[in-house]
């Protein structure tokens, strides 16, 4: 530190300046620094600084500049909030990389083959019904004497599948369909009705030329005691349904069906398969308030480029029902084993198989470490942004650490939502599942850790939308390599990529395997290729 003294008359001033600054400034600058202005001007300046009004003016200017800076960073995708904490919440989203800051730095999107979409081979939706179907429709939509009541159960995606089949059964019987009743979910206590989850007006409008849909039974049928059918077999054919129910519904006017899950055959005549697709992909649209939130969350995920959506099946009930162990240590394994012994009817996998046999047969959900290794082997960059859908896993979010460590940009709907944005959906599991569905379906890459109704529905929706990339884990073939420590990383990655070369959402014929659901494999009944059709003629 260098000290300098300057004498002027009898007044002496001392200025303490770092020596490196002294060395860096010019002589003229040094002189201007040392020679003080007249005492009178100096006193006025100091008096002005001590004036409260002047200080307030400075604070006002500073705040104005700060507000202008905030406005420059404003993202139109983020709505204003009535909450006073909105600004801090938005800043939190920006700091965690959830939103684009719109700054001077351009976003660098890592180019990776992982984001490459499969070849859709020119397949496009085509729901052209036969002339016979169109002729029969004129009479069916005028039906006023036969009504079908259905009660659907399970989670949102399970209910969705049953609603699709309810429309088709109403068509088979030539009956009007009363808006499906959603059974209260005993696990989550969700009392949502059809119109709480789905857009009822849109549903009725889209299907207006196929089946007559009414909100409730007409007054002429209110006193009719509906005949309830409890013995519908699995995979019933249209012929069986007509022979079993047509006389009854003509006689009584009302037929009540429950538990339609997997009751209707997956192999139906072409027109009825097309109707299935029409219901699943066009008529069943989520309610506007759900769609709005789902779209906003998707936009936030996409604000910095492509993203992956994972449907993780790691909840306690999943481990119990599959007969698998979570691999979180003896305490959790014992918990699942005890629960399974106490409630043996919950087991959906083959009861005569051991856990190891189920695992190697591909019947168990992938855990967090296996999902992370699979994505990495398939080329997902560490910078990949991942949205995870599903309930809180057994063991809490700590069980997801292997995934978060490998892919730190890891979010769910609670992470993306602004303060209070999800409050209207609190304790409504079906509505939360619908939000997950929207964000997952809109992703660039989707993968489910263990099939299930949501995974199957999104797989079909993405195929119908142009075969967007959907990773279908080849668990039966790949898991043995996960257990071999002798396999090096490069060799492991090569093996995994070879096993999934044809499991990335490419077009696949439903008819290549019996019993496949057309809403999961929409080719050939609901999608066609004009080039292939022309060449076949």
N, C-alpha and C positions, 0 to 999 in steps of 0.2 A: 504494500500500500504506500502510496506517495503522498506527502502532505505539502501543500504550497501556501505561502503567506503573501498577501498583497497589501501594501500600505497605501492609503489614500488619506492625506492630511493626517489626522490622529486616529482614524478609524481603521481597524485591522480585521479582515475576514479570513476564515480558514475553510477550505473545501477539501474534503477527503474523497479521492478518486482512485480507483484501481489503476496500477501502473500499466497494465496491458491496454487499458483504454487511452491513457496518456500517450502511449507509443503509437497508437493507431490513428490519432486525429491529427489534422494539419495544424500548422502554427497559427494561421488566421482563426481557425476554429477554437484553438486554445485561448487566444487573446479574447475572443468574444465570450468565452466561458468565464474568464477570470475578471473581466471588467464589469462591475455591477452597474445596473441602471441607476438613475437618480432616485434618491430616497423617497421622494414624493410619489413617484409612479409605483414604486414597490409597495408603499403603504396602501395605496388604492387597490392594488391587485390582491393583497392579503385581506383587506377589508371586504372586498367583493367575495372572496372565497368563504369568508366567515358568515356571509349573509344567508339565512335559512332559505329565502326564496330562490337564490341562485343554486343552492344545493338541491332543492326540490326539482328545479328545472333540469339539472344534470341527471338526476335519477329518472325523471320522466323521459328524457332523450334516450337513456340507456335501455329502459324498458321497451320503448318503441322500436329501437333497433333489434332487440331480442325477439319481439313479436314478429317483426318482418322476417327474421331468420327462421322462426318456427313455420311461418306461412310458406316459405320457400321449400320447406321439407314436408309440407302437407301432402298426405296420400289420400286421393279421393275415394279409395276403397274402404277407408276407415270412417265409420259414421261418427258424428258428434254425439257425445253422451251427456246426459243430465247430471252425471256423477262428477263431483269436483276433482276426483282422482283420475279423471280420464287422461289428462296430459301425462301424468307419471306412468300410467298403464301403457299408453302408446309409446312413450320413450323406452319402456321396458321391452316392448315387442321389437322396437328398432334395434336396441342394443343386443338382443339375443339373435338377431339375424332373421326374424320372422317376417319383416317387412322391408321393402326397398327404401333406402334413405333418400333417393333422388339427388344425391350430392354430385360433386364434380367427378368423383371416381366412378368409372364405368364398371358395371358388374361383369366379372370374368366367369363365364360358365364353362366348366370343364367339359371338354369334348371327349366322350367315351362311347365305345360301342355298346355299352350297357343300355343306353337310351334308344338304341335303334329299334324301330317297330317291325313286327313280322310282316311278311308279304301276304296281304289279304286276298291275292289272286283274283281281284276284281269282283268278289262277292258283295252283293248289295241286298238290302231288305226287299222282299217281293211278296206281298200278301194278296195275290189275285185269287179270289174265291171262284168256285165253279158256278155255272149257270144254275144248276140244281140248288145249290146253297142259297143263291140270291133269290130264287123263286120261293123257296120255303121260308125265307126270312120275312117276306111280306105278311104271311099269316102269323108267324111266331111273335112279331113285335106288336101285333094287335090283340094278343092273348089277354082275356079278362076272367077266365074261369079257374086256371091252375096256377098255384103259387108255391115256390120253393123257399123254405126258410132254412138257413144254415147257421150253425154256431161254430166258429173257428177258434182254435186254441194254440197255445205255445207262444214263442217269442214273435217279434214283428215279422221276421223273414219266413218263419213257419206259417204264420197266418197268411202272409202274402201268397204262398204256394197254394194254400187251401182256397183262397178267394179265386185264384185262376181256375182251379178245378170246379168250383161252385158255378161259375159262369158257364163252363162247358157242359156240366150236368144239366143245368137249366135249359140249355140249347137242345140237348139230347131228348129231354122230356117235353120240349115245346112249352115250357112253363115260364111265367114271369118270375124274376128273382127279387126277393126282398133284400134290401141292403144288408150284407152279412153282419151278424152279431159277433163282436169280439169278446170272448170269454175272459173274465178277470184273471190275470196271471197270478197264480198263488205264490210263486217264488218272489216276484218283484212287487206284487200288489198294485200293478198298473191297471187302471180302470179306463184307459183310453178307448174311445169309440172310433168307428170307421172314419168319420169326418175329421177327427182329431189328427189322424195320421195321413190320410189320403184326401186328394181333391175330389170330393163327391160329384160335383157338377161336371167336372172333366170326365170322370169315370162313366157317368150316365150318357154324356154326349157322344163319346167315342164309340160306345157299344150300342148306341140307339138303333142301329140298323141290323143288329145281330140278336139281341135279347132285350126284352122289356124289363127295365129295372125300376122298382118303386121303393119309396122310403119306408112304407109300412103296409100292412094288410088293409085292404079296403073294408068299409063298414059291413059289406055283405059276407065277409069271411071272418070277422072279429070273434064271433061266437063259436066258430068252428074249432074243435079240439084237434090240433095237428097230430098226425100220425108220426111217431118218432121211430126211425129205423136205426137199429144198433148193430146190425149184423152184416154190414157191407164188407165184403171180403177185400183183401189187398188186390190191387191191379184189376179191378172190375172192368169188363169191356162194355161198350155202348149197348150191345145186345142184351147183356145181363141186366143192365140198369133199366132198359125199357121193359123187359119181361118181368122184372121184380116190382117196379114202381108205377108204371103207366096206368094200370087199372086203379090202383089205390089213389093216385093223385086226381084222377078223373072223378072218382066216386066221392072223395072227401074234400077236394078242392085245395088242400094244403098238405105239404109233406115237409117234415122236419128232419134234417140230417145233422149229425154231429161227427166230429173227429174225421175229417176228410183226408187227413194226411196219408198220402200214398194209396188212397183207395181207388183212384181212377187209373186205368192202364196208361202206361207211357207210350204205348203203340196204338195210335188212333188213326182213323181215316185222315187224309190230307187236309180237308177243310177244317176239321176239329183241331188239328195241330196248328194250323194257321190262326185259329181263334185263340188258342192258348198264347201264341206269340203276341197277338193283338192286345190281349189283356195285360200280359206281363210287361211288354215293351212300350205300349202306347197308352193304355187306359189307366194303369195304376201309377199315377203321378202323385208325388207327395204334396201335402197341403202347402199353400203359399208361404206361410210363416216358417215352416221347416226348410223349404227349398231356399228361401232367402238367406237363412243363416248358413246352411250347408254350402251355398255358392260363395258366400263371403269368406268362409274358412278355407275353401279351395283356392280362392284368389290370393289369400295371404300365403298359403303354401307355395303358390306358383310365382309369387312376386320376385323371386330371384332365380327362376328357371324351373326345370322339370323336377318332379318329386315321385317318390315311391310310396305306396300305401300298403301296409301290412295288416291283415286281420289275424291277430294273435289269439289263439285259443288256449289260455293257460289258467283259466279260473278253476276254482276247487271242484265244481260240479263236472267240469270236462274231464278232469283226471279220474274222478269217481266213475263216470259213465263209460269211459273208454277202457277201464281196467289197467291203466298205465300208472307209472310212478313219476312224480315231477322231477326227481333227481336233485332235490334241495337239501338232502341230508336225512338221517334216520328219523328225526322228529316228524317231518312232513310226510315221509313215506308211511310211517306208522299211522298217522292221522287219516290218510287216504285209505289204507288197508282196513282200518277199523270202520270207517264210514261205509265202505263197500260191503263189509260183512253184515253190518246192521241193516243195510238197505239193498239187498241183492238184486231187486227188480230194476234198479237203476242201471245195471251193467248192460251196455248195448253191444259190446264186442263179444267174441266167442268165449264162452265161460270155461271151455276145456283147454284154453291156451294159457301158458305162463306169461309173465310180464315180458321176459326176453323174447319169447316167440312172437308176441304181439308187436313188439318194437321192430324186430327184423322183418315182419310181414307188412310193415308200413301202416299199422293201425293206430299208432300213437301220435299225438301232436308233437311238433318240433318244439324244443325248448329254446330259450333266448340264445344260447351259445351256438346251437345248430343252425338257427336262422341267420345269425351273423356270419358264420363260416360259409353257408350256402350263398348268401348275397355277395360276399367278398370273392368267392371262387367264380361266380358268374360275371365278375367285372364291375360290381358297384363301387364307385370311387368313395373314398373316405368323406369327401365333401357332400355326398348325396344327402338330400333332405328327405326325411322319412316321417310319414304320418302313420301312427299306429291306432287301429280301431280295436274295440273290444273292452271287456270289463277289467277291473283291477286283478292282476294275476295272483295266484296263491303265493303267499310270502311277501306281497306288496311290490312296489315298483323297484325295490332293490334287486329283484330277480331279473330285471331287464338290463342290469349293468353290463353284461357282455355285449349287448347290442349297442348301448349308449357309448361304451368305450370305443367300439369300432366305428360307429356312426354318430358323432356327437350332435348333429342337427336332427334331433329326434323329438317329435311333438305329438300330442294328442289334442282333442278338441278343447280341453280345459286350458292347455298352454296357449292356444291360438285365440281363444275368445277374450273379448274385452270384459271389463268388470260389469256384471249383471246381464251379460248377453245370453247366458244359458239358464238364467233363473226361470223363465217360463217353462222350461223343460225339466226342471228339477223333479226327481222322484217319478219320472215318466220314462221308464226304460225303453219303451217302444219308440218314443220320439227321439231319444238319444241315439238309438240304433239307426234310425232313419238318417240322422245327420252324418253318422259314420258311413252309411251307405253312399250318400251323395259325394262326400270328399274322396272316398275310395274309388268310386266309379269314374270320377273325373281325373284320376291320377294318370301319370305317364306309364307307370309300371305298377302292377298289383300282384300280391301274393298272399294266400291264406296258409297259415301254419298247419291247418288241419281241416280241410274241406268244410263241411257244414252247410246249412241252408243259405247263409249270407255269401259265403265263398262261391257256391254254385250259382246263385242268382247273379252276382256281379260278373262272374265268368261269362255267362250267357249274354248279359247286357253289353259287355265290352266286345264280345264277338259280333253282336248285332249292330254295334256302333262302328264297325269297320275293322274288327280284329285288333284291338289295342293290346299291347303287350301284357300278358298275364302269365306269370311263372307258376307252373303246376309242379310242386316238388315230387320228384321220383323217389319217394322214401324207401320203397321196397328194394331198389337197386343201390341207392347211395349210402344208406346208413352203415353198411359193413365197412365202408372206407373211412367213415368218421371214427370208427373204433380202432383203426390200424395206425398206430403211432409210427410205424416204419415207413409210411408213405410220406414223401417230402411234399412241401407246399406246392411246388410247380407241378409235380405229377398229380397231386390231389386236384388242383384247379383244372387241369386238362381232363381228368376223368369226369369231374362234375359237369363240365361244359359239354362233353360228349353225351352224357346221360340226359341232358336237358335240351339238346339241339332241336328236338321236335316237340318240346313241352313249353313253348313260350307264347302260346295263344294263336298259333297258325290255324287256318281253316281245317275243320275235322268233321267228317260225315257222322251224323247221329246214327245212321243205319249200319255203321261198321261194327256196332255192338248192340245186342238186344237190350231193351229196357232202359235206354238212355232218355233223359228228359229233353224235350225239344226246346225248353226255355234255357237249357244249359248248352245244348248243341243245336243251334237253329238251322243248320244246313242238313238236308236239302229243302225241307218243307217251307221254311220262312226266309231263306236267302237264296239267291240264284246268281249265276254268272252268265251274262249275255253272250260273252265270247265263247264259253264252253257250250252253251245251249245251241248257238248258231253252228258250231263245228260238228255237233252231234247230229244235226239234221241232214 
